[in-house]
Amino acid sequence: MSTRASKRQKPNDADKPFQLIYWPGVPGRGEHIRLAFEASGTPYTDVSNKTDAGANCVLTQIDSSNTGDDHNPPALAPPMLKHGDDVLISQTPNILLYLGPKLGLVPDVNDDPVGAYHINALVLTALDGLSNEAHDVHHPVAVSLYYEDQKPEALRKAKDYREVRLPKFLGYFERVLAGPASKGGEYLYGGKLTYADLVLFQVVDGLSFAFPKRIGKMKESGKYEKVFGLHERVKGLEKVKAYLESDRRPKYSEGIYRHYPELDEEGE
């Protein structure tokens, strides 16, 4: 099936450069935006590739003295997308909603007026349950505390996440892929690659790093074969594969997805 979902950027956007502003050193929430650019073959700059300059760029944007400009309010936190000289927006799903039609990663609005909103809903769901909640497993009390300061609470949170929340959310996406709106079960919506598929790929990939034992068992169960099939399908796309094998892809470390063996059933 075709991986093109709609027309590419309009001519008046084509000459405006894209810049991703995110912390250096981790995939984090910025990875969803990187994948959209990489999968669509869209040129962009990524300040996170410049360790010191990248961090300084983020810090400048989120500094309490920054009040934005006439058209752009200040961002609370990265990721941020700068498009040309006049657009600066934040929040991962908001950035993707903006980029979707420009990168050909949502259906053409003339063919499907509400398709972009269905895709946005899928993304919000994936980020809620498979990104935000995954982060809360190792920081269940406070983001400002070290993991070591909240290990007892993290162990309790991890058990519920493994046994209740992961099956709930992976089961939901299995159901989406089995539904008629998927148009065949290869992609989440409309039978074509959208940025929702890229987001689902990334959260499953991150969970596989953080919870390899649990995710391995879920994969072996056969209950989520469509979800894991989509992960492999996206991973094998030519442009995505090239990106994953490049030094542009940040390695997992101390970001959203962290592997603590005791949180992955290995201590039980």
C-alpha positions as CSV (number, residue, x, y, z in Angstrom):
1,M,0.0,0.0,0.0
2,S,1.1,3.6,-0.6
3,T,2.8,5.4,2.2
4,R,1.7,8.8,0.9
5,A,-1.3,10.2,2.7
6,S,-1.8,13.6,1.1
7,K,-0.1,16.3,-1.0
8,R,3.3,17.6,0.0
9,Q,4.0,21.1,1.3
10,K,2.3,23.9,-0.5
11,P,4.6,26.1,-2.5
12,N,4.4,29.0,-0.1
13,D,5.7,26.8,2.7
14,A,8.4,25.0,0.7
15,D,11.1,27.7,1.2
16,K,10.5,28.1,4.9
17,P,13.1,26.1,6.9
18,F,12.0,23.8,9.8
19,Q,13.9,23.8,13.0
20,L,13.3,21.4,15.9
21,I,14.2,22.7,19.4
22,Y,14.7,19.9,21.9
23,W,17.1,18.8,24.6
24,P,20.3,17.1,23.5
25,G,21.1,13.5,24.4
26,V,17.7,11.7,24.5
27,P,15.0,10.8,22.0
28,G,12.3,12.1,24.3
29,R,9.1,13.8,23.0
30,G,11.1,15.4,20.2
31,E,11.6,12.0,18.6
32,H,8.0,12.0,17.2
33,I,8.8,15.2,15.3
34,R,12.1,13.8,14.0
35,L,10.4,10.7,12.7
36,A,7.8,12.8,10.8
37,F,10.5,14.7,9.1
38,E,12.6,11.6,8.4
39,A,9.8,9.4,7.2
40,S,8.6,12.1,4.8
41,G,12.1,13.0,3.6
42,T,11.6,16.6,4.7
43,P,14.8,18.7,5.4
44,Y,15.1,20.1,8.9
45,T,17.6,21.2,11.5
46,D,17.8,19.8,14.9
47,V,19.5,21.9,17.6
48,S,19.8,18.8,19.9
49,N,22.6,17.6,17.6
50,K,24.7,20.5,19.0
51,T,25.1,19.6,22.6
52,D,25.9,23.0,24.2
53,A,24.2,25.2,21.7
54,G,21.2,23.0,21.6
55,A,20.7,23.1,25.4
56,N,21.2,26.9,25.4
57,C,18.6,27.3,22.7
58,V,16.1,25.4,24.8
59,L,17.0,27.3,27.9
60,T,16.6,30.7,26.1
61,Q,13.1,29.7,24.9
62,I,11.9,28.6,28.3
63,D,13.5,31.3,30.4
64,S,11.1,33.1,32.7
65,S,12.1,36.4,31.0
66,N,10.9,35.2,27.6
67,T,7.4,36.6,26.9
68,G,7.2,35.6,23.3
69,D,6.5,38.0,20.4
70,D,3.5,39.6,18.7
71,H,2.4,36.3,17.2
72,N,3.8,33.6,19.4
73,P,3.3,33.1,23.1
74,P,6.3,31.7,25.0
75,A,6.6,27.9,25.3
76,L,6.6,26.2,28.7
77,A,8.8,23.3,27.6
78,P,10.3,21.6,24.5
79,P,9.8,20.2,21.9
80,M,9.3,23.4,19.9
81,L,9.0,23.8,16.2
82,K,10.3,26.9,14.4
83,H,9.0,27.3,10.9
84,G,10.5,30.2,9.0
85,D,10.8,33.4,11.0
86,D,7.2,33.8,12.0
87,V,6.0,30.5,13.5
88,L,7.1,29.0,16.8
89,I,4.8,26.4,18.3
90,S,5.1,23.8,21.1
91,Q,3.5,20.6,22.4
92,T,4.2,17.4,20.6
93,P,0.7,16.6,19.3
94,N,0.1,20.2,18.4
95,I,3.3,20.3,16.3
96,L,2.4,17.1,14.6
97,L,-1.1,18.4,13.9
98,Y,0.6,21.4,12.2
99,L,3.1,19.3,10.3
100,G,0.7,16.6,9.2
101,P,-0.7,18.3,6.1
102,K,2.6,19.9,5.2
103,L,4.5,16.7,5.2
104,G,1.8,14.5,3.6
105,L,1.2,12.5,6.8
106,V,-2.6,13.0,7.0
107,P,-5.3,12.6,4.4
108,D,-6.0,15.4,2.1
109,V,-8.7,17.6,3.7
110,N,-10.6,17.6,0.4
111,D,-10.9,13.8,0.4
112,D,-11.4,13.4,4.2
113,P,-12.4,16.6,6.1
114,V,-12.1,15.0,9.6
115,G,-9.3,12.5,9.0
116,A,-6.7,14.7,10.6
117,Y,-8.7,14.9,13.8
118,H,-9.1,11.1,13.9
119,I,-5.3,10.9,13.6
120,N,-4.8,13.5,16.3
121,A,-7.1,11.5,18.6
122,L,-5.0,8.4,18.0
123,V,-1.8,10.3,18.8
124,L,-3.2,11.8,22.0
125,T,-4.2,8.4,23.2
126,A,-0.9,6.8,22.4
127,L,1.0,9.6,24.1
128,D,-1.2,9.5,27.2
129,G,-1.0,5.8,27.9
130,L,2.3,4.7,26.3
131,S,4.5,7.8,26.8
132,N,3.2,9.9,29.7
133,E,2.2,6.9,31.9
134,A,5.5,5.1,31.0
135,H,7.4,8.1,32.3
136,D,5.3,8.2,35.5
137,V,6.3,4.6,36.2
138,H,9.8,5.7,37.2
139,H,8.7,9.1,38.6
140,P,5.3,8.4,40.2
141,V,5.6,10.9,43.1
142,A,7.4,13.9,41.6
143,V,9.4,14.7,38.5
144,S,11.8,16.8,40.7
145,L,12.8,13.8,42.7
146,Y,15.4,11.2,41.6
147,Y,14.1,7.7,40.8
148,E,16.0,6.4,43.9
149,D,13.9,8.7,46.1
150,Q,10.7,7.1,45.0
151,K,11.5,3.4,44.3
152,P,8.8,1.8,46.5
153,E,6.1,3.9,44.8
154,A,7.7,3.1,41.4
155,L,7.6,-0.6,42.1
156,R,3.8,-0.4,42.8
157,K,3.2,1.8,39.8
158,A,5.2,-0.5,37.5
159,K,3.1,-3.5,38.5
160,D,-0.1,-1.8,37.7
161,Y,1.3,-0.5,34.4
162,R,2.6,-3.9,33.3
163,E,-0.6,-5.8,34.3
164,V,-3.3,-3.3,33.6
165,R,-2.4,-0.2,31.6
166,L,-0.1,-1.8,28.9
167,P,-2.7,-4.4,27.9
168,K,-5.4,-1.7,27.9
169,F,-3.6,0.6,25.5
170,L,-2.0,-2.0,23.3
171,G,-5.4,-3.8,23.1
172,Y,-7.0,-0.6,22.0
173,F,-4.6,-0.1,19.2
174,E,-5.0,-3.7,18.2
175,R,-8.7,-3.0,17.9
176,V,-8.1,0.1,15.8
177,L,-6.0,-1.9,13.4
178,A,-8.7,-4.6,13.2
179,G,-11.4,-2.0,12.5
180,P,-12.8,-0.9,9.1
181,A,-11.3,2.6,9.3
182,S,-7.9,1.1,9.2
183,K,-8.6,-0.1,5.7
184,G,-6.6,-3.3,5.9
185,G,-4.8,-3.4,9.3
186,E,-1.4,-2.3,8.0
187,Y,-1.8,1.2,9.2
188,L,-4.0,2.9,11.8
189,Y,-6.1,5.0,9.5
190,G,-7.1,4.9,5.9
191,G,-4.7,2.2,4.7
192,K,-1.8,4.7,4.4
193,L,1.1,5.9,6.6
194,T,0.2,8.8,8.8
195,Y,2.0,10.4,11.7
196,A,-0.1,8.4,14.1
197,D,1.7,5.3,12.9
198,L,5.1,6.9,13.5
199,V,4.0,7.8,17.0
200,L,2.8,4.3,17.7
201,F,6.0,2.9,16.4
202,Q,8.1,5.2,18.7
203,V,6.1,4.4,21.8
204,V,6.3,0.7,21.2
205,D,10.0,1.0,20.5
206,G,10.6,2.9,23.7
207,L,8.5,0.5,25.8
208,S,10.5,-2.4,24.3
209,F,13.6,-0.7,25.7
210,A,12.1,0.1,29.1
211,F,10.2,-3.1,29.6
212,P,11.9,-5.7,27.4
213,K,10.7,-8.7,29.4
214,R,7.1,-7.6,29.6
215,I,6.9,-6.4,26.0
216,G,8.5,-9.7,24.9
217,K,5.8,-11.7,26.7
218,M,3.1,-9.5,25.2
219,K,4.5,-10.1,21.8
220,E,4.8,-13.8,22.3
221,S,1.2,-14.0,23.4
222,G,-0.1,-13.2,19.9
223,K,-2.8,-10.9,21.3
224,Y,-1.2,-7.8,19.8
225,E,0.2,-9.1,16.6
226,K,-1.2,-6.2,14.5
227,V,0.5,-3.6,16.8
228,F,3.8,-5.4,16.7
229,G,3.4,-5.9,13.0
230,L,2.9,-2.2,12.5
231,H,6.1,-1.5,14.6
232,E,8.1,-3.8,12.3
233,R,6.4,-2.3,9.2
234,V,7.3,1.2,10.1
235,K,10.8,0.2,11.2
236,G,11.4,-1.3,7.7
237,L,10.3,1.7,5.7
238,E,13.3,2.8,3.6
239,K,13.6,6.4,5.0
240,V,12.9,5.3,8.6
241,K,15.3,2.4,8.4
242,A,18.1,4.8,7.2
243,Y,17.3,7.2,10.0
244,L,17.3,4.5,12.7
245,E,20.7,3.3,11.5
246,S,22.2,6.8,11.4
247,D,23.8,8.9,14.1
248,R,20.9,11.3,14.0
249,R,18.8,8.9,16.0
250,P,19.4,9.6,19.7
251,K,20.0,6.6,22.0
252,Y,17.7,5.7,24.9
253,S,19.1,6.7,28.2
254,E,17.7,8.9,31.0
255,G,14.6,10.1,29.1
256,I,11.0,9.0,29.1
257,Y,11.9,5.4,28.5
258,R,14.3,4.0,31.1
259,H,15.2,0.4,31.8
260,Y,15.2,-0.5,35.5
261,P,15.3,-4.3,35.7
262,E,13.3,-4.2,39.0
263,L,10.4,-2.5,37.2
264,D,10.3,-5.1,34.4
265,E,9.3,-8.2,36.4
266,E,12.9,-9.3,36.7
267,G,12.8,-8.7,40.5
268,E,9.7,-10.8,41.0
